[in-house]
Amino acid sequence: MHRRRIEVFLEFLIFGIAMGVVEDMIAVVLATGEPITWNILVIVTLVAIPFAAIGELIVDRIHLIPRTEEKNKK
């Protein structure tokens, strides 16, 4: 069960990073009009990672996967 929770955490984390990078790249292009370069992509990725991790930790507290103790009580 512990392995499954790690899998779910990583799935949400990777999806959160990807969505954060896309969102931030759109914002940078629309706000500044600068062309997309590798430097901008790296900075945007570094900014997106902590927000995705924090978001995932908050989502993970909701217990998306019920614990085995909770299953046995029902």
PyMOL commands that set and color helices and strands:
alter all, ss='L'
color gray80, all
select helices_A, chain A and resi 2-32+38-60+68-73
alter helices_A, ss='H'
color red, helices_A
deselect
rebuild
show_as cartoon
